[in-house]
């Protein structure tokens, strides 16, 4: 049997730190301080001016979830993203209780700059979920 691998999720974006801090709020993650620096800001200021703000990361403070890496790219998002995250906020819930939990989290994320796209209501096979976009238009779902 193959060994289980750790992985990192990478986002191309215009403003890596802003997007990283958004996802920290979504997931309960933190922006770690790079080795040898007290804070992310201290590290970033130590870089040559052309490299400042070129990347940022966020990580699960418990060390369980994957690390997210955000890198600045010159081109904007022109089509649907090819990686789609489902943020599990209502696992095990059904019906009205699930919908209320999804709606509450949606409202919290909208207040942080996310955009609500659509409610996908429950059907015979799936429970409800809400499609959203992060602060740079990357699509994800509250599930």
N, C-alpha and C positions, 0 to 999 in steps of 0.2 A: 504494500500500500504506500502511496506517495505521501511524503511529509506535508503537513499543512503549512502554507506560506503566509507570511505577513504581507500586507500590501498598503500602499499609499494611494489616495485619490488625488489627482492633479486637475486643477482648474486653470484654464487660460482666461485672463481677465485684464481689464484696464487698470484697476486699482486694487492690487493684491491685499494690502492691509485692510482696507475697508470691507472687502468681500470676506476675508478671513474672520474679521471681528463679527460680521453678520452671522457667519456659520457657527462661531463660538456661541452666540446667543441662541441659535436654533438648537444646537446639540448639547449645550452644557460643557463645551470644550474650552480650552484656554490657549492663548498665544504663548508658547514656551519661550523662555529666555535662552538665546544661543549660548553655548559653552563659553565661559569667560566674561559674560556680560550680566549685569543685574536685571536689565529689562530689554525688551525687544527694541524700544526706542533708542536706547543707548547703543545697541548693536547697529541699528540702521544708520544712525548719525555717524558711526565710525567708518562707514563705507564711502568709497569715492562718490562724488555727487551724481554721476551718471548711473550708478548702481543703486542708489538709495530708492527705496520703494519698489524695487524690481521683483521682489518676492516676499512672501510671508507664509507662515504655516500655522496650523492649529492642531491640537492633540487632545485626546481624551485624558483628563488628569488621572484617571484610574489606570491608564495604560492598557485597557482592554480593546477599545475601538481603533479603527485605522487612523493614521495621520492624514490630514488634508494639507496639500501644498498648492499655493496660489502663485502663478507666475505671470508677470506682465507681458502682454503681446501687443504688437502695434495695430493689428486688425481688430475690428469690433465683431461681435457675434452677428452672423448673417443668416443663420438658419437654426433649426432645432438642435439643441445640444445632443451629443451622442452618448453621454453618460447621464443616467437619470437616477436620482436618489429618492427612495421612499423612506420618509422619516416616520418611524413607528411610534405614534403617540396614542393610539387607541387599541393596542394589541389585546385581543380577548374580549373586547366590548362589541356589542351588537345593537342594532336598532337606534332608538332615540338617545340612549346613553352614549353610544359611539359617536353619533352625529353631534351631540352637544360638546363632547370632548374635542372633536375635530374643529368645530366652529370656534371654540375658545382659543385653541392654539393658532388657528388661522388669524383671529383678531389680534393676538399678541404679535405674530410675525408681520402682519400688515403695519402695525405701529412701528416696526423696526425698518420698514421700507420694502417689504415683500409685496407682491401683487397676487391677488386671488384671481385665478383664471376660470375655474369651473368646479362645481360640485358634481361628482359622478355618483349618483344615488345608488343605493343597494339594488341588486336584481336577484334573480334566482341562483346565481353562482357566486357573486362577490358582495362584500359589504361596502358601504359608502367610503369614498376617499375624496380629498380636495386637491386639485391640481393648482400649483402656485408657481411663481417665478421669484428668484432671488433678486437682489438689488442690481444685478447686471443682466437680468433676463433669462438666466438659466432655469429651466423647468425642473420642478421636483414635486413630489406628492406628499401630503399628509395622509398617513395610512393607519 
